[in-house]
Amino acid sequence: MTPRMITLARNNANKLETSNVMLKRGHIEQIPQEETTVDLVISNGVIALSEWKHMAFSEIYRVLKPGGRFVISDVVTTSLLPESVRDQTGQWVECVAGAALKSDYLSMIESAGFTDVEILEERSGPEGHEEWRSLLTSLTIRAFKRAQ
């Protein structure tokens, strides 16, 4: 998130008079938050941008309270994207070049320790005329940290 995006989100939270929303700027692989202090983590397309997705899921697990959950929307693939796509800066900006295989993505979530992993929605990925775009799928996933 850019500083401007954080400001906009804070302004929206203030307009809604929320008292239970915390917005911090940081890296998803090193979340600037104490462990076991968060009830819910949400993310929209950010993890696909990470080269270290397994670290992102471990960090989410670390900051969640026992019984906490995440709800994530992200782009995955049904098979490996061509190298020419994975190396294009424009495709990284579009959040597709870093998309992981769906099976690997789900495995990383489970390897981080999450339970009750559920795909809430699955739909065709971003539109476009390139043939490789048919490999993209957008997922919304919910998973829980074990209640202890």
Backbone torsions as a table, in degrees:
resi	resn	phi	psi	omega
1	MET	NA	141.5	175.4
2	THR	-84.9	161.0	176.2
3	PRO	-55.6	-36.5	179.1
4	ARG	-64.6	-39.5	178.5
5	MET	-65.7	-39.7	177.5
6	ILE	-62.6	-44.6	178.7
7	THR	-60.1	-45.7	179.0
8	LEU	-61.1	-44.9	-179.6
9	ALA	-64.1	-41.6	177.9
10	ARG	-63.6	-42.1	177.9
11	ASN	-60.7	-42.6	178.4
12	ASN	-65.0	-40.9	177.9
13	ALA	-63.1	-39.8	177.7
14	ASN	-65.2	-41.2	178.3
15	LYS	-61.2	-35.4	179.4
16	LEU	-83.0	-2.5	-179.7
17	GLU	56.0	41.5	177.4
18	THR	-81.5	144.1	176.7
19	SER	-120.9	1.3	-176.2
20	ASN	-118.6	24.2	-180.0
21	VAL	-116.3	130.5	177.8
22	MET	-123.7	129.2	179.0
23	LEU	-119.4	125.3	179.4
24	LYS	-133.6	143.4	176.3
25	ARG	-91.3	132.5	179.7
26	GLY	-176.1	-168.3	178.5
27	HIS	-106.5	138.7	-176.1
28	ILE	-64.9	-21.5	178.4
29	GLU	-84.5	-9.1	177.3
30	GLN	-146.6	76.5	-175.8
31	ILE	-69.0	126.2	-178.5
32	PRO	-78.1	69.9	-176.2
33	GLN	-152.7	142.3	176.6
34	GLU	-63.4	153.9	-179.8
35	GLU	-72.6	153.0	179.1
36	THR	51.4	45.8	-178.4
37	THR	-124.5	0.8	-172.6
38	VAL	-120.0	136.9	178.1
39	ASP	-85.2	-37.9	-172.9
40	LEU	-145.3	132.7	172.4
41	VAL	-114.8	130.6	175.0
42	ILE	-119.9	149.5	178.9
43	SER	-152.9	141.7	180.0
44	ASN	-128.8	91.7	174.0
45	GLY	79.7	9.5	-176.0
46	VAL	-84.0	-39.0	-174.6
47	ILE	-65.0	-31.7	176.7
48	ALA	-60.6	-24.6	179.2
49	LEU	-79.3	-15.7	-176.5
50	SER	-83.6	136.8	172.9
51	GLU	-81.6	-12.9	-176.5
52	TRP	-122.4	60.3	-176.4
53	LYS	-57.6	-38.3	179.7
54	HIS	-60.4	-35.6	177.5
55	MET	-70.1	-37.2	178.6
56	ALA	-61.5	-46.0	179.8
57	PHE	-66.6	-36.5	176.7
58	SER	-64.6	-38.7	178.2
59	GLU	-67.5	-41.9	177.1
60	ILE	-60.3	-44.5	178.8
61	TYR	-60.7	-42.7	-177.9
62	ARG	-60.0	-44.0	-174.5
63	VAL	-80.9	-20.6	-178.9
64	LEU	-72.1	143.3	171.5
65	LYS	-71.8	155.9	172.4
66	PRO	-55.2	131.9	-176.5
67	GLY	87.0	-6.4	178.3
68	GLY	-70.2	169.5	-176.4
69	ARG	-144.0	165.2	168.4
70	PHE	-124.2	155.0	170.1
71	VAL	-132.3	117.8	-173.3
72	ILE	-126.7	136.0	167.4
73	SER	-110.1	133.6	-178.3
74	ASP	-158.1	166.8	179.0
75	VAL	-102.3	132.1	175.7
76	VAL	-128.3	174.5	179.2
77	THR	-122.9	155.7	175.7
78	THR	-88.7	-21.5	170.6
79	SER	-153.3	164.9	-173.4
80	LEU	-57.5	132.2	176.0
81	LEU	-71.3	151.0	176.8
82	PRO	-58.4	146.0	-179.7
83	GLU	-58.0	-35.3	179.9
84	SER	-61.5	-30.8	177.9
85	VAL	-78.2	-44.0	-178.1
86	ARG	-63.9	-22.5	-178.6
87	ASP	-94.7	-1.5	-177.7
88	GLN	-87.9	123.5	178.3
89	THR	-57.1	-42.1	-179.4
90	GLY	-59.8	-34.3	179.3
91	GLN	-76.0	-27.2	172.8
92	TRP	-68.6	-43.8	179.5
93	VAL	-61.3	-34.8	179.8
94	GLU	-79.6	0.3	177.5
95	CYS	67.7	26.1	178.6
96	VAL	-113.4	-29.5	-175.8
97	ALA	-62.8	-29.8	-179.3
98	GLY	-93.0	7.3	-178.7
99	ALA	-61.8	133.0	178.9
100	ALA	-90.8	161.4	170.6
101	LEU	-60.2	139.3	-177.9
102	LYS	-54.4	-46.1	-178.4
103	SER	-63.1	-40.2	178.1
104	ASP	-66.6	-41.8	-179.4
105	TYR	-59.3	-48.5	179.6
106	LEU	-65.7	-36.5	177.8
107	SER	-65.0	-38.9	178.3
108	MET	-63.1	-38.2	178.7
109	ILE	-63.1	-47.7	-179.2
110	GLU	-67.8	-37.7	178.6
111	SER	-64.6	-27.9	178.0
112	ALA	-73.0	-13.9	177.5
113	GLY	112.6	0.0	-177.5
114	PHE	-71.4	149.7	178.0
115	THR	-122.1	170.5	177.6
116	ASP	49.6	44.8	178.8
117	VAL	-70.0	123.9	-176.5
118	GLU	-134.3	131.0	173.1
119	ILE	-84.6	112.6	-178.0
120	LEU	-82.5	-31.2	179.8
121	GLU	-153.3	142.4	176.9
122	GLU	-139.9	125.8	-179.5
123	ARG	-146.4	163.9	178.5
124	SER	-56.7	144.0	-177.8
125	GLY	-73.8	-167.8	-177.7
126	PRO	-54.3	138.1	-180.0
127	GLU	-72.2	158.4	176.5
128	GLY	166.8	165.6	-176.6
129	HIS	-86.0	-13.2	-178.1
130	GLU	-71.4	138.7	-177.3
131	GLU	-60.4	-36.5	-176.9
132	TRP	-63.9	-20.5	-179.5
133	ARG	-63.5	-21.7	177.8
134	SER	-68.0	-13.6	178.2
135	LEU	-81.8	-12.7	-174.3
136	LEU	-87.5	140.6	176.9
137	THR	-136.3	138.6	175.7
138	SER	-100.4	127.3	-179.2
139	LEU	-117.4	145.2	164.1
140	THR	-116.4	122.8	-171.4
141	ILE	-125.2	142.0	172.0
142	ARG	-123.4	139.6	176.0
143	ALA	-149.8	160.0	-174.0
144	PHE	-122.9	149.5	168.4
145	LYS	-87.7	136.2	-178.8
146	ARG	-52.5	135.7	171.3
147	ALA	-79.4	132.3	-174.9
148	GLN	-100.3	NA	NA
